[in-house]
Amino acid sequence: MSNHISIPLKDSYKLFNHGPVSIITSAHGDKRNIMAAAWTMPLDFSPAKVAVVIDKNTYTRELVNASGEFGLQFPMRKIAKLTLDVGDVSGRDTDKFSRFDIKTFSASKIAAPLIEDCIGWLECKVIKQGAEEMDLIVGEVVAAYADAEQFLNGRWHFSDDPQKRSIHYMAGGELYVTGEMFKTESGYSAE
Amino acid sequence: MSNHISIPLKDSYKLFNHGPVSIITSAHGDKRNIMAAAWTMPLDFSPAKVAVVIDKNTYTRELVNASGEFGLQFPMRKIAKLTLDVGDVSGRDTDKFSRFDIKTFSASKIAAPLIEDCIGWLECKVIKQGAEEMDLIVGEVVAAYADAEQFLNGRWHFSDDPQKRSIHYMAGGELYVTGEMFKTESGYSAE
Protein backbone atom coordinates (compact mmCIF):
# COMPACT_ATOMS: atom_id res chain seq x y z
CA MET A 1 0.00 0.00 0.00
CA SER A 2 1.23 3.47 -0.86
CA ASN A 3 2.34 5.57 2.06
CA HIS A 4 0.65 8.87 1.33
CA ILE A 5 0.95 12.11 3.24
CA SER A 6 -1.36 15.08 3.10
CA ILE A 7 0.24 18.17 1.53
CA PRO A 8 -0.82 21.84 1.56
CA LEU A 9 -3.23 22.66 -1.27
CA LYS A 10 -1.01 25.54 -2.43
CA ASP A 11 1.73 22.96 -3.11
CA SER A 12 -0.56 20.61 -5.01
CA TYR A 13 0.64 21.88 -8.41
CA LYS A 14 4.00 20.23 -7.66
CA LEU A 15 2.39 16.82 -8.06
CA PHE A 16 2.10 17.35 -11.81
CA ASN A 17 3.90 20.53 -12.76
CA HIS A 18 6.29 18.31 -14.77
CA GLY A 19 3.47 16.99 -16.97
CA PRO A 20 3.05 13.30 -16.08
CA VAL A 21 0.13 11.23 -17.34
CA SER A 22 -2.83 10.98 -14.95
CA ILE A 23 -5.58 8.62 -13.93
CA ILE A 24 -9.01 10.15 -13.34
CA THR A 25 -11.41 8.36 -10.99
CA SER A 26 -15.11 9.16 -10.71
CA ALA A 27 -18.16 7.90 -8.82
CA HIS A 28 -21.87 8.64 -8.64
CA GLY A 29 -24.34 6.57 -6.64
CA ASP A 30 -23.17 2.96 -6.94
CA LYS A 31 -21.33 3.61 -10.22
CA ARG A 32 -17.61 4.29 -10.46
CA ASN A 33 -15.06 4.53 -13.21
CA ILE A 34 -11.42 5.06 -14.06
CA MET A 35 -9.71 6.49 -17.13
CA ALA A 36 -6.24 7.67 -18.16
CA ALA A 37 -5.75 11.32 -19.15
CA ALA A 38 -2.64 12.95 -20.53
CA TRP A 39 -4.24 16.37 -20.93
CA THR A 40 -4.20 17.89 -17.44
CA MET A 41 -2.43 20.91 -15.97
CA PRO A 42 -2.37 23.14 -12.89
CA LEU A 43 -4.39 26.32 -13.36
CA ASP A 44 -3.81 28.32 -10.18
CA PHE A 45 -1.90 28.16 -6.90
CA SER A 46 -4.44 29.52 -4.41
CA PRO A 47 -7.13 28.48 -4.37
CA ALA A 48 -5.51 25.54 -6.11
CA LYS A 49 -7.19 24.74 -9.42
CA VAL A 50 -6.64 22.21 -12.18
CA ALA A 51 -7.75 21.97 -15.80
CA VAL A 52 -8.45 18.55 -17.29
CA VAL A 53 -9.77 17.42 -20.66
CA ILE A 54 -12.46 14.74 -20.43
CA ASP A 55 -14.25 13.90 -23.67
CA LYS A 56 -17.95 14.66 -23.48
CA ASN A 57 -18.78 11.18 -24.79
CA THR A 58 -17.05 9.24 -22.02
CA TYR A 59 -18.65 7.47 -19.10
CA THR A 60 -16.20 9.28 -16.82
CA ARG A 61 -17.58 12.60 -18.02
CA GLU A 62 -21.11 11.40 -17.27
CA LEU A 63 -20.13 10.51 -13.69
CA VAL A 64 -18.12 13.71 -13.21
CA ASN A 65 -21.03 15.82 -14.46
CA ALA A 66 -23.49 13.98 -12.20
CA SER A 67 -21.33 14.08 -9.05
CA GLY A 68 -19.45 17.35 -9.58
CA GLU A 69 -16.17 15.80 -8.45
CA PHE A 70 -13.25 13.64 -9.52
CA GLY A 71 -9.99 12.14 -8.33
CA LEU A 72 -6.79 13.03 -10.21
CA GLN A 73 -3.68 10.95 -9.59
CA PHE A 74 -0.30 10.39 -11.20
CA PRO A 75 0.68 6.73 -11.61
CA MET A 76 4.11 5.27 -10.93
CA ARG A 77 5.70 3.33 -13.75
CA LYS A 78 4.86 0.12 -11.94
CA ILE A 79 1.21 0.58 -12.97
CA ALA A 80 1.92 1.89 -16.49
CA LYS A 81 0.28 -1.16 -18.06
CA LEU A 82 -2.85 -0.73 -15.94
CA THR A 83 -2.96 2.97 -16.85
CA LEU A 84 -3.21 2.15 -20.55
CA ASP A 85 -5.28 -1.03 -20.14
CA VAL A 86 -8.23 0.74 -18.48
CA GLY A 87 -8.71 2.70 -21.69
CA ASP A 88 -9.44 -0.45 -23.66
CA VAL A 89 -12.86 -1.18 -22.16
CA SER A 90 -15.78 1.08 -21.28
CA GLY A 91 -16.83 1.48 -17.68
CA ARG A 92 -20.45 1.48 -18.81
CA ASP A 93 -20.36 -2.28 -19.25
CA THR A 94 -17.72 -3.35 -16.77
CA ASP A 95 -16.61 -2.36 -13.28
CA LYS A 96 -12.98 -1.85 -14.18
CA PHE A 97 -11.90 -1.87 -10.54
CA SER A 98 -13.00 -5.50 -10.21
CA ARG A 99 -11.96 -6.55 -13.68
CA PHE A 100 -8.40 -5.24 -13.32
CA ASP A 101 -8.21 -5.95 -9.57
CA ILE A 102 -7.28 -2.32 -8.93
CA LYS A 103 -6.04 -1.45 -5.45
CA THR A 104 -7.76 1.63 -4.08
CA PHE A 105 -8.13 3.67 -0.90
CA SER A 106 -10.87 6.06 0.15
CA ALA A 107 -10.71 9.77 -0.56
CA SER A 108 -11.61 12.15 2.27
CA LYS A 109 -13.78 14.74 0.51
CA ILE A 110 -15.02 13.03 -2.64
CA ALA A 111 -16.80 9.72 -3.26
CA ALA A 112 -14.47 8.52 -6.03
CA PRO A 113 -11.82 6.04 -4.88
CA LEU A 114 -8.11 6.81 -5.21
CA ILE A 115 -5.63 4.41 -6.82
CA GLU A 116 -2.60 2.91 -5.07
CA ASP A 117 0.91 3.08 -6.56
CA CYS A 118 0.76 6.72 -7.62
CA ILE A 119 3.19 9.54 -6.77
CA GLY A 120 0.40 11.97 -5.89
CA TRP A 121 -3.36 12.34 -5.56
CA LEU A 122 -5.75 15.30 -5.85
CA GLU A 123 -9.39 15.36 -4.79
CA CYS A 124 -11.22 17.89 -6.97
CA LYS A 125 -14.62 19.59 -7.12
CA VAL A 126 -15.83 20.82 -10.50
CA ILE A 127 -16.13 24.62 -10.58
CA LYS A 128 -16.49 25.23 -14.29
CA GLN A 129 -17.05 23.36 -17.51
CA GLY A 130 -15.83 24.45 -20.92
CA ALA A 131 -18.18 25.92 -23.49
CA GLU A 132 -20.32 23.62 -25.60
CA GLU A 133 -17.59 22.60 -28.00
CA MET A 134 -14.86 22.23 -25.37
CA ASP A 135 -14.10 19.12 -23.35
CA LEU A 136 -12.35 21.20 -20.69
CA ILE A 137 -13.23 20.93 -17.00
CA VAL A 138 -11.86 23.19 -14.27
CA GLY A 139 -11.69 21.76 -10.77
CA GLU A 140 -10.76 23.16 -7.39
CA VAL A 141 -8.39 21.00 -5.38
CA VAL A 142 -9.96 20.17 -2.00
CA ALA A 143 -7.39 17.63 -0.75
CA ALA A 144 -3.90 16.60 -1.90
CA TYR A 145 -1.54 13.77 -1.01
CA ALA A 146 1.93 12.73 -2.09
CA ASP A 147 3.96 9.53 -1.84
CA ALA A 148 5.67 9.91 1.54
CA GLU A 149 8.76 8.07 0.36
CA GLN A 150 9.49 10.46 -2.52
CA PHE A 151 8.00 13.82 -1.48
CA LEU A 152 9.96 15.24 1.44
CA ASN A 153 9.98 18.76 2.89
CA GLY A 154 7.82 20.14 0.11
CA ARG A 155 9.78 18.78 -2.83
CA TRP A 156 10.37 15.66 -4.88
CA HIS A 157 13.26 13.30 -4.32
CA PHE A 158 12.36 10.73 -6.95
CA SER A 159 13.53 7.21 -6.24
CA ASP A 160 16.37 5.64 -8.20
CA ASP A 161 13.96 2.77 -8.72
CA PRO A 162 12.42 3.59 -12.14
CA GLN A 163 9.29 1.61 -11.23
CA LYS A 164 8.45 4.31 -8.66
CA ARG A 165 8.89 7.26 -11.00
CA SER A 166 6.12 9.15 -12.70
CA ILE A 167 5.51 8.59 -16.41
CA HIS A 168 4.63 10.72 -19.43
CA TYR A 169 2.35 9.57 -22.22
CA MET A 170 3.10 10.28 -25.85
CA ALA A 171 0.95 8.35 -28.36
CA GLY A 172 0.68 4.85 -29.82
CA GLY A 173 1.36 3.13 -26.49
CA GLU A 174 4.67 4.94 -26.00
CA LEU A 175 5.53 6.38 -22.61
CA TYR A 176 8.56 8.12 -21.14
CA VAL A 177 9.77 7.80 -17.59
CA THR A 178 10.55 11.05 -15.75
CA GLY A 179 14.31 11.43 -16.22
CA GLU A 180 17.07 12.92 -14.11
CA MET A 181 16.66 16.16 -12.19
CA PHE A 182 18.95 19.08 -12.95
CA LYS A 183 19.28 22.75 -12.10
CA THR A 184 20.49 25.30 -14.58
CA GLU A 185 22.71 26.86 -11.91
CA SER A 186 24.70 23.64 -11.94
CA GLY A 187 26.21 24.49 -15.29
CA TYR A 188 24.30 21.84 -17.23
CA SER A 189 23.05 24.47 -19.63
CA ALA A 190 24.98 25.04 -22.82
CA GLU A 191 24.37 28.79 -22.58
CA MET B 1 20.11 26.60 -36.63
CA SER B 2 17.39 24.08 -35.88
CA ASN B 3 16.28 21.96 -38.77
CA HIS B 4 12.52 22.15 -38.51
CA ILE B 5 9.95 20.36 -40.60
CA SER B 6 6.30 21.20 -40.97
CA ILE B 7 3.98 18.58 -39.46
CA PRO B 8 0.22 17.98 -39.89
CA LEU B 9 -1.85 20.04 -37.45
CA LYS B 10 -3.67 16.91 -36.25
CA ASP B 11 -0.28 15.57 -35.05
CA SER B 12 0.67 18.78 -33.27
CA TYR B 13 -0.40 17.42 -29.85
CA LYS B 14 2.56 15.03 -30.06
CA LEU B 15 4.93 17.94 -29.62
CA PHE B 16 3.91 18.27 -25.97
CA ASN B 17 1.65 15.37 -25.05
CA HIS B 18 4.38 14.31 -22.61
CA GLY B 19 4.17 17.58 -20.67
CA PRO B 20 7.44 19.45 -21.31
CA VAL B 21 7.95 23.06 -20.25
CA SER B 22 7.24 25.64 -22.95
CA ILE B 23 8.37 29.05 -24.12
CA ILE B 24 5.64 31.46 -25.23
CA THR B 25 6.55 34.19 -27.71
CA SER B 26 4.35 37.18 -28.51
CA ALA B 27 4.45 40.32 -30.63
CA HIS B 28 2.28 43.34 -31.33
CA GLY B 29 3.37 46.28 -33.45
CA ASP B 30 7.08 46.79 -32.74
CA LYS B 31 6.86 45.11 -29.31
CA ARG B 32 7.73 41.47 -28.67
CA ASN B 33 8.25 39.29 -25.65
CA ILE B 34 9.15 35.83 -24.43
CA MET B 35 8.21 33.93 -21.28
CA ALA B 36 8.44 30.38 -19.94
CA ALA B 37 5.22 28.47 -19.17
CA ALA B 38 4.86 25.06 -17.56
CA TRP B 39 1.07 25.11 -17.62
CA THR B 40 0.14 24.18 -21.18
CA MET B 41 -1.69 21.19 -22.66
CA PRO B 42 -3.31 19.95 -25.87
CA LEU B 43 -7.08 20.47 -25.90
CA ASP B 44 -8.25 18.87 -29.11
CA PHE B 45 -6.94 16.96 -32.12
CA SER B 46 -8.90 18.47 -35.00
CA PRO B 47 -9.09 21.33 -35.29
CA ALA B 48 -5.96 21.25 -33.14
CA LYS B 49 -6.32 23.37 -30.01
CA VAL B 50 -4.15 24.14 -27.02
CA ALA B 51 -4.82 25.53 -23.55
CA VAL B 52 -2.19 27.71 -21.89
CA VAL B 53 -2.11 29.64 -18.62
CA ILE B 54 -0.77 33.19 -18.98
CA ASP B 55 -1.11 35.40 -15.91
CA LYS B 56 -3.32 38.43 -16.61
CA ASN B 57 -0.66 40.75 -15.14
CA THR B 58 2.11 39.78 -17.52
CA TYR B 59 3.42 41.76 -20.47
CA THR B 60 3.06 38.60 -22.57
CA ARG B 61 -0.66 38.54 -21.83
CA GLU B 62 -0.93 42.18 -22.90
CA LEU B 63 0.71 41.38 -26.25
CA VAL B 64 -1.31 38.18 -26.72
CA ASN B 65 -4.55 40.02 -26.00
CA ALA B 66 -3.63 42.83 -28.39
CA SER B 67 -2.46 40.60 -31.25
CA GLY B 68 -4.70 37.56 -30.77
CA GLU B 69 -1.82 35.17 -31.37
CA PHE B 70 1.21 33.53 -29.79
CA GLY B 71 4.04 31.12 -30.46
CA LEU B 72 4.32 28.00 -28.29
CA GLN B 73 7.56 26.02 -28.37
CA PHE B 74 9.27 23.33 -26.33
CA PRO B 75 12.93 24.01 -25.54
CA MET B 76 15.74 21.48 -25.66
CA ARG B 77 17.79 21.07 -22.53
CA LYS B 78 20.59 23.05 -24.18
CA ILE B 79 18.54 26.23 -23.64
CA ALA B 80 17.23 25.31 -20.17
CA LYS B 81 19.11 28.20 -18.57
CA LEU B 82 17.70 30.68 -21.07
CA THR B 83 14.21 29.29 -20.48
CA LEU B 84 14.39 30.14 -16.79
CA ASP B 85 16.46 33.33 -17.19
CA VAL B 86 13.86 35.10 -19.34
CA GLY B 87 11.50 34.97 -16.37
CA ASP B 88 13.81 37.12 -14.26
CA VAL B 89 13.23 40.39 -16.10
CA SER B 90 10.10 42.03 -17.50
CA GLY B 91 9.75 42.51 -21.22
CA ARG B 92 8.10 45.86 -20.53
CA ASP B 93 11.48 47.42 -19.82
CA THR B 94 13.83 45.29 -21.87
CA ASP B 95 13.82 43.61 -25.25
CA LYS B 96 14.74 40.17 -23.97
CA PHE B 97 15.66 38.92 -27.44
CA SER B 98 18.52 41.42 -27.61
CA ARG B 99 19.47 41.20 -23.97
CA PHE B 100 19.80 37.41 -24.01
CA ASP B 101 20.97 37.23 -27.61
CA ILE B 102 18.14 34.82 -28.43
CA LYS B 103 18.29 33.07 -31.79
CA THR B 104 14.96 33.22 -33.60
CA PHE B 105 13.34 32.45 -36.92
CA SER B 106 10.18 33.81 -38.50
CA ALA B 107 6.82 32.18 -38.06
CA SER B 108 4.63 31.76 -41.15
CA LYS B 109 1.19 32.77 -39.86
CA ILE B 110 1.85 34.87 -36.77
CA ALA B 111 4.04 37.91 -36.12
CA ALA B 112 5.75 36.52 -32.99
CA PRO B 113 9.21 35.08 -33.64
CA LEU B 114 10.01 31.43 -32.92
CA ILE B 115 13.02 30.33 -30.85
CA GLU B 116 15.82 28.10 -32.10
CA ASP B 117 16.91 24.95 -30.21
CA CYS B 118 13.44 23.64 -29.46
CA ILE B 119 12.00 20.19 -30.23
CA GLY B 120 8.76 21.62 -31.60
CA TRP B 121 6.91 24.82 -32.42
CA LEU B 122 3.23 25.77 -32.65
CA GLU B 123 1.79 28.94 -34.15
CA CYS B 124 -1.50 29.70 -32.39
CA LYS B 125 -4.45 32.07 -32.79
CA VAL B 126 -6.47 32.91 -29.68
CA ILE B 127 -10.02 31.58 -29.93
CA LYS B 128 -11.16 31.95 -26.35
CA GLN B 129 -10.08 33.50 -23.08
CA GLY B 130 -10.98 32.22 -19.64
CA ALA B 131 -13.59 33.94 -17.51
CA GLU B 132 -12.62 37.00 -15.51
CA GLU B 133 -10.87 35.12 -12.71
CA MET B 134 -9.11 32.60 -14.96
CA ASP B 135 -5.75 33.04 -16.62
CA LEU B 136 -6.59 30.40 -19.21
CA ILE B 137 -6.27 31.01 -22.94
CA VAL B 138 -7.42 28.61 -25.65
CA GLY B 139 -5.64 28.79 -28.98
CA GLU B 140 -6.12 27.09 -32.33
CA VAL B 141 -2.95 25.71 -33.88
CA VAL B 142 -2.44 27.21 -37.34
CA ALA B 143 1.05 25.86 -38.07
CA ALA B 144 3.28 23.24 -36.44
CA TYR B 145 6.93 22.24 -36.82
CA ALA B 146 9.16 19.62 -35.26
CA ASP B 147 12.91 19.12 -35.01
CA ALA B 148 13.68 17.16 -38.19
CA GLU B 149 16.47 15.24 -36.49
CA GLN B 150 14.26 13.77 -33.76
CA PHE B 151 10.74 13.64 -35.23
CA LEU B 152 10.62 11.04 -37.98
CA ASN B 153 7.61 9.43 -39.68
CA GLY B 154 5.15 11.00 -37.29
CA ARG B 155 6.83 10.02 -34.03
CA TRP B 156 9.65 10.99 -31.72
CA HIS B 157 13.03 9.32 -31.74
CA PHE B 158 14.67 11.41 -29.06
CA SER B 159 18.42 11.78 -29.34
CA ASP B 160 20.77 10.03 -26.93
CA ASP B 161 22.32 13.46 -26.48
CA PRO B 162 20.54 14.76 -23.35
CA GLN B 163 21.14 18.35 -24.48
CA LYS B 164 18.67 17.78 -27.31
CA ARG B 165 15.90 16.31 -25.19
CA SER B 166 12.84 18.16 -23.97
CA ILE B 167 12.66 19.23 -20.33
CA HIS B 168 10.00 19.35 -17.62
CA TYR B 169 9.78 22.11 -15.04
CA MET B 170 9.00 21.42 -11.41
CA ALA B 171 9.57 24.36 -9.03
CA GLY B 172 12.44 26.19 -7.36
CA GLY B 173 14.67 26.06 -10.43
CA GLU B 174 14.45 22.26 -10.64
CA LEU B 175 13.92 20.62 -14.02
CA TYR B 176 13.77 17.04 -15.26
CA VAL B 177 14.99 15.81 -18.59
CA THR B 178 12.59 13.58 -20.57
CA GLY B 179 13.72 10.05 -19.67
CA GLU B 180 13.77 6.78 -21.55
CA MET B 181 10.90 5.65 -23.74
CA PHE B 182 9.12 2.40 -22.94
CA LYS B 183 6.04 0.47 -24.02
CA THR B 184 3.94 -1.49 -21.58
CA GLU B 185 3.84 -4.42 -23.99
CA SER B 186 7.54 -4.87 -23.32
CA GLY B 187 6.84 -6.34 -19.91
CA TYR B 188 8.13 -3.37 -17.95
CA SER B 189 4.90 -3.17 -16.01
CA ALA B 190 4.71 -4.84 -12.63
CA GLU B 191 1.11 -5.94 -13.28
Interface residues (C-beta under 8 A of the other chain):
Chain A: Y13 K14 F16 N17 H18 G19 P20 A38 W39 T40 M41 P42 L43 D44 A51 V53 R77 K78 I79 A80 K81 L82 T83 L84 D85 K128 A131 M134 D135 L136 V138 R155 W156 P162 Q163 R165 H168 Y169 M170 A171 G172 G173 E174 L175 Y176 V177 T178 G179 E180 M181 F182 K183 T184 E185 Y188 S189 A190 E191
Chain B: Y13 K14 F16 N17 H18 G19 P20 A38 W39 T40 M41 P42 L43 D44 A51 V53 R77 K78 I79 A80 K81 L82 T83 L84 D85 K128 A131 M134 D135 L136 V138 R155 W156 P162 Q163 R165 H168 Y169 M170 A171 G172 G173 E174 L175 Y176 V177 T178 G179 E180 M181 F182 K183 T184 E185 Y188 S189 A190 E191
